[in-house]
Amino acid sequence: MKQKFSLWQNLMRICRYRLVIPLLRSPHPPEYKARGVAIGTAWAMTPLVGIQMYLVFMTWIIAKKVFKFSFSLPLGLAYTWITNVFTMIPIYYGFYATGQWMLGRPVTGYESLKKTLETAFMTDYTFWEKWGAFFKMLVNDWGVAMAIGCIPWVIVFGPLSYYLVLKFEHARMIKRTQKQKGRNK
């Protein structure tokens, strides 16, 4: 018999299976994993939903080929999912509000942003009409403020995610080592 889950439980299960489990099962060193999460999170904190995964992939190629620097591509790709259909409106508004504040302008318009995004993504428009309305809104109405406003978010959440994952992974390694020592006694 198949177990039924609420919407919240399903979202939590998806987050666990798509974000936490790959982190736990990766055989790579903590720094490698933390770099992947940090790069994915940094790209997630930009108003570029729809191309963030491509940008992580391009970053991975450039980092590997040009800078001889590597990170976990699967974790980087997975962590771009922080900004998704469910989180996009509040996160984009955060970018906008931050940008407006940085530009010295009044912060208004959450309902306007919400309505525009809902119209662009949740109507009977074709794919191209949706993206056209979305990009028109970005460029004409919100683009400059969001582009500037996302910068502090990238600067804070990219390194913060690196630090948290590194701390988590080191604690996991210590716990695993202690567990192994306990078994050997």
C-alpha positions, 0 to 999 in steps of 0.5 A: 500500500502506497503511503500518502504524504502532505504537500509539505512532507513531499517538499521535505522529502524532495529536498532530502533526496535531491539536496541532502542525500547527494551531499551525504553519499558523495565520496569526495573530500569536504572542501570539494563538496562545499565548493559545489554547494557554494557555487550552486547557492551563489548562482541560485541567489541571482535572478536567472531562474531557468539558466542557473544550472547551465551557468553552474555547468559553464562555471565548472567547465571554466574552473576545471579547464582554465583555473584547474579548480574543481568542485562537485558538479552534481551538488552545484546543480542541485543547489540551484534549486533553492530558487524554484517556482515555489520560492521565486517570488519571495526571493526575487522580491528580496533582490528587488527590495535590496536593490531599491534600498541600495539605489536609495529608492523606496521599496514597494510593489510586492503585490505587483511582482507577485501578480506579474510572476504569476501571470507570466508563469501560471497562465495559459501562455505558451512557453515563449510568451511566458518567458517574454513577459517575464523578461519584459518585466525584468528589464522594464520594471525590476531588472536594475534593482534585482541585478544590483540587489542580488549581489549582497545575497550572492556575497553572503549566501555563497560563502555561508553555504561553503562554511556550513557544509564544510563544518557539517562535513568535518563534524560528520567525519569526526563522528564517523571516525569515533564510531569506527574507533568504538567498533574496533575496541 
